[in-house]
């Protein structure tokens, strides 16, 4: 239970910082910011696994770390903005 709560709190912080770094219009409030941070952590996990830097199972809901999660959230937001501009 504490692992899930910790993941959500870290996700909220990481998502908020990523939104501050990548300027633009993102939909949603607190829950979307939290989802961006948690998704950024999973992106960082899978990129790290692809590069051979991380190991383990993503279902444990353990964040890979603050900086990698932030980088993953920034990548997610940049991808979102790229798709949004492309569809206009």
Buried (B, 14 or more C-beta within 10 A) or exposed (E): EEEEEEBBEBBBBBBBBBBEEBEEEBEEEEEEBBBBBBBBBBBBBBBBBEEEEBEEEEEEBBBBBBEBBBBBBBBBBBEBBEEEEEEE
